[in-house]
Amino acid sequence: MHRVLLIIPSGTYRAASFLEAGRRIGAQIVIASDQPQALAHVMGDRFLLADLDEPQHCCEQIVAFASRSPLDAVIAVDDGGSLAAACASTRLGLRTNPPEAVSASMNKHTTRQLLAQAGMPQPRFALLESRSNDEVSEIAHSIGYPLIVKPCCLSASRGVIRVNDPSELLGAIERVRSILAEFPKAEKDAPVLIESYVEGEEVAIEAILRSGRLEVLAIFDKPDPLAGPYFEETIYVTPSRHSPAVKDLVVDAVASGCRALGLLEGPVHAEVRINDGSFEDPPGFGRIDVVVLEIAARTIGGRCGSTLSFPGNETLEELVLRHALLLSDDEPMPSAIGASGVMMLPIPRSGRLVGLNGQKDALSVEGISGLEVTVAPGRFIRALPEGDRYLGFLFAKGQTPEMVEASLRAGFAALDIEISDVKDSKRAVAT
């Protein structure tokens, strides 16, 4: 029986899907987590208490564990364990990405540098490493408004802010740095990435790399405009309604981006903007540019992956496990079948969640296939840019992407999010 170690941060949404995938393929699952499990004392060599905040230490813990109880794969279910998984897998001779490639993908500034060096269309960008107002003004002048201010290391659009003019810039920078300061080991005056805003429609790519070859599983449209000032994602719908030519450009760009970062194996989730070339100087005059925003060496976030259906009822997580265990090398990766979508339920404002009303009405909407609420009533929640999660996930299936999108919008319209104000905003922590 294959033994797979899953690195599971305590706050992840995705543990259940990977555990079920392991059961379905007949693998023995070992859990490495930053929090003790209730049954850890009886799990024996199927549980490891790991230091996920220190990737190198976590790697050493996994390698030592594997010397006692051999492993066939080490997989991170979230960003939090990606680097440790790559380091440990490399040490153990298991299928993985180079650790330096994973590290590059997790740093937005490094990603920008490598994609630019590869000659890929990129926004203008600069790293702000001081509190000098003169440096801020110089960077803003060289890049040009509107600007995007963002941390180099966070995910889920946390801390990403659009700035339209000089009056907004210093406040946005301080807001990003205050978010970074919440982390126990954050450095004082952490660097902030500033880049030009890229117009265009956004799509997401879900794929698996095999020996450096990108095999696309799905392309998601994001029909709601993501123009700021914050960038809370809502609806994902697949298959994409863009033309085959545009989709080919998107796939080629993501494949090129993976090569630029040095990624070779495993899941890829990429965010891409389809731009008419107007962000360049001089403009592209009708040329379509595909601008890769981010490439992550993991599957799609939250519970979004469960919206995908594959032949034989395989799940996204099963495909990832089978690839890591070398069980699918003799067959092509399947593409997602059918039209489906998910809506990440947004948090309209910070406060205490009183309740999510109208759930039965939402589930009765034609095409809605499921609703998962991931925040319990009574918990404090935060909206973007400080927040780092969603209230839940609404799922739909249909005959066409248009029908799926309509179902998601109708289902969301049936919901009523009730939030009470809190006097102490510092208590409004993500749950």
C-alpha positions in Angstrom: 0.0 0.0 0.0 1.3 3.4 -0.9 1.9 5.8 2.0 1.2 9.5 1.3 2.1 12.2 3.8 -0.3 15.2 3.5 0.9 18.5 5.0 -2.3 20.0 6.4 -2.3 23.4 8.0 -4.9 23.7 10.7 -6.9 26.4 8.9 -7.2 24.8 5.5 -10.5 24.0 3.7 -9.0 21.2 1.7 -8.1 18.4 4.1 -11.3 16.4 3.7 -11.1 16.3 -0.1 -7.5 15.0 0.0 -8.3 12.5 2.7 -11.2 11.1 0.7 -9.0 11.0 -2.5 -6.5 8.9 -0.6 -9.2 6.5 0.5 -10.5 6.2 -3.0 -7.1 5.3 -4.5 -6.3 2.9 -1.7 -3.4 4.8 -0.2 -2.5 5.1 3.4 -2.6 8.7 4.5 -0.2 10.2 6.9 -1.0 13.6 8.3 1.6 16.3 9.1 -0.1 19.3 10.8 0.8 22.2 13.0 -1.9 21.3 15.5 -2.2 18.0 17.5 -5.0 15.7 16.2 -7.6 14.4 18.6 -6.6 10.8 17.9 -2.9 11.4 17.4 -2.1 9.1 20.3 -3.6 6.2 18.4 -2.5 7.1 14.9 1.1 6.1 15.6 3.1 6.4 12.4 0.2 8.1 10.6 0.6 11.5 12.3 3.4 14.0 12.6 3.3 17.2 14.6 5.2 19.6 12.3 6.5 23.1 12.4 4.9 24.6 9.3 6.1 28.1 10.0 9.7 26.9 9.4 9.9 25.1 6.1 13.4 23.8 6.6 12.7 22.5 10.1 9.5 20.9 8.8 11.5 19.3 6.0 14.0 17.8 8.6 11.0 16.5 10.7 9.5 14.8 7.6 12.9 13.3 6.5 13.4 11.9 10.0 9.9 10.6 10.1 10.4 8.9 6.7 13.5 7.2 8.0 11.3 5.3 10.5 8.2 5.0 8.4 8.9 5.2 4.6 6.8 7.5 2.4 5.9 7.3 -1.3 4.8 10.9 -1.7 4.7 14.1 0.3 2.0 16.6 -0.7 1.0 20.0 0.6 -2.7 20.7 0.5 -2.1 24.5 0.8 0.5 27.1 0.3 1.6 26.8 4.0 3.4 23.5 3.4 4.4 23.7 -0.3 8.1 24.6 0.3 8.5 22.0 3.1 6.9 19.3 0.8 9.3 20.1 -2.0 12.4 20.1 0.2 11.4 16.9 1.9 10.5 15.2 -1.4 13.8 16.2 -2.9 15.7 14.8 0.0 13.7 11.5 -0.2 14.0 11.1 -3.9 10.3 11.5 -4.5 8.5 13.2 -7.4 8.4 17.0 -6.8 9.3 20.5 -8.0 12.7 21.9 -7.3 12.4 23.8 -3.9 13.9 26.9 -5.4 11.1 26.9 -8.0 8.4 26.6 -5.4 10.0 29.4 -3.4 10.0 31.6 -6.4 6.4 30.9 -7.1 5.5 31.9 -3.6 7.2 35.3 -3.8 5.3 37.8 -6.1 8.4 40.0 -6.7 10.6 37.0 -7.6 7.8 35.8 -9.9 7.7 39.2 -11.6 11.5 39.2 -12.1 11.6 35.7 -13.6 8.7 36.2 -15.9 10.1 39.6 -17.1 13.5 37.9 -17.7 11.8 35.3 -19.8 10.4 38.1 -22.0 6.8 37.6 -21.0 4.4 40.6 -21.0 4.4 42.0 -17.5 3.2 45.1 -15.7 5.8 47.6 -14.7 6.9 46.9 -11.1 9.2 47.8 -8.3 10.0 46.7 -4.8 9.6 49.3 -2.0 11.9 48.4 0.8 12.0 51.7 2.8 9.7 54.2 4.4 11.1 57.0 2.3 8.4 59.2 0.8 10.8 60.3 -1.9 11.3 56.6 -3.0 7.6 56.1 -3.0 7.1 59.1 -5.2 9.9 58.1 -7.5 8.4 54.6 -8.0 4.9 55.9 -8.5 6.2 58.4 -11.1 8.2 55.7 -13.0 5.3 53.2 -13.1 2.3 55.5 -13.5 -1.2 55.4 -12.1 -3.3 53.4 -11.5 -1.1 51.2 -9.3 -1.4 47.9 -7.4 0.1 47.7 -4.0 0.5 44.2 -2.6 2.5 42.1 -0.2 5.1 39.8 -1.7 4.0 36.6 0.1 0.3 36.4 0.8 -2.4 34.6 -1.2 -6.2 34.8 -1.7 -6.0 38.5 -2.7 -5.1 39.5 0.9 -3.5 42.9 1.0 -3.9 43.6 -2.7 -5.1 47.3 -3.2 -5.6 49.4 -6.2 -4.4 53.0 -6.0 -5.7 55.6 -8.4 -3.7 58.7 -7.4 -1.0 60.0 -5.0 -3.5 60.8 -2.2 -4.3 57.1 -1.8 -0.7 55.7 -2.1 0.9 56.1 1.3 -2.3 54.9 3.1 -2.4 51.8 1.0 1.3 51.0 1.7 0.8 51.4 5.4 -2.3 49.2 5.3 -0.4 46.4 3.5 2.4 46.7 6.1 -0.1 46.5 9.0 -1.4 43.3 7.5 2.0 41.8 7.2 2.8 42.9 10.8 0.1 40.5 12.1 2.4 37.5 11.4 4.5 36.6 14.4 7.8 36.5 12.4 7.1 39.4 10.2 10.1 41.7 9.5 9.7 45.4 10.4 8.9 47.5 7.3 8.4 44.4 5.1 9.0 45.0 1.4 5.9 45.9 -0.6 5.5 45.3 -4.3 4.1 48.1 -6.4 3.1 47.5 -10.0 1.0 49.0 -12.8 -2.6 47.9 -13.0 -3.4 45.6 -15.9 -6.7 46.0 -17.6 -8.5 43.0 -19.0 -10.7 40.0 -18.3 -9.3 37.4 -15.9 -9.2 33.6 -16.2 -7.8 30.9 -14.0 -6.0 27.7 -15.2 -6.0 24.4 -13.4 -3.3 22.0 -14.7 -0.8 19.4 -13.8 2.9 19.4 -14.8 4.5 16.2 -15.8 8.2 16.4 -16.5 7.8 20.0 -17.3 4.8 19.5 -19.7 1.7 21.4 -18.8 -1.5 19.3 -19.1 -4.5 21.5 -18.7 -7.5 20.2 -16.6 -9.7 23.3 -16.8 -9.9 27.0 -17.7 -12.2 29.1 -15.6 -13.8 32.4 -16.6 -14.2 35.0 -13.9 -17.2 37.0 -15.2 -17.3 39.5 -12.4 -14.9 42.4 -13.1 -11.9 42.5 -10.8 -11.0 46.2 -11.0 -10.4 47.1 -7.3 -10.0 48.8 -5.0 -9.8 45.3 -3.5 -9.9 42.0 -5.5 -12.3 39.6 -3.8 -13.0 36.8 -6.3 -16.5 35.5 -6.6 -17.6 33.5 -9.6 -15.6 30.8 -11.4 -17.2 29.1 -14.4 -15.8 26.4 -16.7 -15.4 25.7 -19.6 -14.2 29.1 -20.6 -16.2 31.0 -23.2 -13.2 32.6 -24.7 -12.3 31.7 -28.3 -10.0 28.7 -28.9 -7.3 31.1 -30.1 -7.3 33.1 -26.9 -7.4 29.9 -24.8 -4.3 28.7 -26.7 -2.6 31.9 -25.9 -3.5 31.6 -22.2 -2.2 28.0 -22.0 1.0 28.9 -23.8 1.6 31.8 -21.5 1.1 29.7 -18.4 3.4 27.0 -19.8 6.1 29.6 -20.5 5.6 31.0 -17.0 6.1 27.5 -15.4 9.4 27.1 -17.4 10.5 30.6 -16.3 10.0 29.7 -12.6 11.5 26.2 -13.0 8.4 24.3 -12.0 8.4 20.7 -13.3 5.9 18.5 -11.5 2.5 18.5 -9.9 -0.5 20.8 -9.7 -0.5 24.3 -11.0 -3.1 27.1 -10.4 -2.5 30.2 -12.4 -4.2 33.6 -12.6 -4.1 35.4 -16.0 -5.4 38.6 -17.5 -6.3 38.9 -21.2 -5.2 42.4 -22.2 -5.3 44.2 -25.6 -1.8 45.4 -25.2 -2.8 48.8 -24.0 -0.7 48.6 -20.8 2.4 48.6 -22.8 4.2 51.8 -24.0 3.7 52.1 -26.9 0.4 50.2 -27.0 0.1 46.9 -28.9 -2.5 48.3 -31.3 -4.9 45.4 -31.3 -2.5 42.7 -30.3 -3.8 40.4 -27.5 -1.4 40.1 -24.6 -1.8 37.4 -22.0 -0.4 38.7 -18.7 0.4 36.0 -16.1 -0.4 37.4 -12.7 0.5 34.5 -10.5 1.5 30.8 -10.8 1.0 28.7 -7.7 2.4 25.1 -7.3 -0.8 23.8 -5.8 -4.4 23.2 -6.7 -7.1 25.8 -6.8 -7.9 27.3 -3.3 -10.7 26.7 -0.9 -13.4 24.2 -1.9 -13.4 25.3 -5.5 -11.8 22.2 -6.8 -14.9 20.1 -6.0 -16.8 21.9 -8.7 -14.7 20.0 -11.3 -15.9 16.6 -12.7 -13.6 14.2 -14.5 -14.2 10.9 -16.4 -14.7 8.0 -14.1 -15.8 10.3 -11.3 -12.2 11.0 -10.5 -11.7 14.1 -8.4 -9.0 16.8 -8.8 -7.3 15.6 -5.6 -7.2 12.0 -6.9 -5.4 13.2 -10.0 -2.8 15.0 -7.9 -2.2 11.9 -5.7 -2.0 9.5 -8.6 0.5 11.8 -10.3 2.7 12.1 -7.2 2.6 8.3 -6.8 3.6 7.7 -10.5 0.2 5.9 -11.1 -0.9 7.9 -14.1 2.2 8.2 -16.2 0.9 5.9 -19.0 -2.3 7.9 -19.7 -3.0 11.5 -20.6 -4.4 13.8 -17.9 -8.2 14.2 -18.4 -10.0 17.4 -19.0 -12.9 18.4 -16.8 -16.3 17.5 -18.3 -19.5 19.4 -18.3 -20.3 23.0 -17.4 -19.9 23.9 -13.8 -19.0 26.7 -11.5 -18.5 27.9 -8.0 -19.1 31.2 -6.2 -16.9 32.1 -3.3 -19.3 33.9 -0.9 -17.9 37.3 -0.2 -17.6 39.0 3.1 -19.2 42.4 2.5 -17.8 44.0 5.7 -15.9 43.2 8.8 -17.8 42.2 12.0 -19.4 39.3 13.8 -21.3 36.9 11.5 -24.9 36.6 12.8 -26.0 34.2 10.2 -26.3 33.3 6.5 -30.1 33.3 5.8 -31.9 31.9 2.8 -29.9 28.8 2.4 -32.9 26.6 1.5 -34.0 29.1 -1.1 -30.5 29.2 -2.6 -30.4 25.4 -2.8 -33.8 25.3 -4.5 -32.5 27.4 -7.4 -32.3 25.3 -10.6 -28.8 24.3 -11.3 -27.5 24.8 -7.8 -25.7 21.6 -6.8 -24.4 22.5 -3.3 -23.7 25.0 -0.7 -20.9 24.8 1.9 -20.8 27.4 4.7 -17.3 27.5 6.2 -17.7 30.2 8.9 -19.9 29.5 12.0 -22.4 32.1 13.3 -20.9 34.1 16.1 -17.4 34.2 14.6 -15.6 37.4 13.8 -14.8 37.9 10.1 -12.9 40.4 8.1 -13.4 41.7 4.6 -10.6 42.3 2.2 -7.9 43.5 2.1 -7.4 42.3 5.7 -9.4 39.1 5.4 -8.1 35.8 4.1 -11.2 33.6 3.5 -14.8 33.4 2.4 -18.0 32.7 4.1 -18.5 29.6 2.0 -18.9 28.2 -1.5 -22.0 27.9 -3.7 -21.8 25.3 -6.5 -23.7 24.9 -9.7 -23.9 22.7 -12.8 -25.7 23.2 -16.1 -25.8 22.5 -19.8 -23.8 25.6 -20.6 -21.5 28.1 -18.8 -24.2 30.8 -19.3 -26.7 28.6 -17.4 -24.2 27.9 -14.6 -23.4 31.6 -14.2 -27.1 32.5 -14.1 -27.7 29.8 -11.4 -24.9 31.1 -9.2 -26.2 34.7 -9.4 -29.7 33.6 -8.6 -28.6 31.4 -5.8 -26.5 34.1 -4.3 -29.4 36.6 -4.6 -31.4 34.3 -2.4 -28.9 34.5 0.4 -28.9 37.2 3.1 -25.6 37.7 4.9 -26.2 39.2 8.4 -23.2 40.8 10.1 -23.2 42.8 13.3 -20.7 45.6 13.9 -17.9 45.2 16.4 -16.4 48.0 18.4 -12.9 46.6 18.5 -11.8 45.9 14.9 -8.7 44.1 16.1 -10.9 41.3 17.4 -12.4 40.8 14.0 -10.0 38.0 13.1 -10.3 35.5 10.3 -11.8 32.2 11.5 
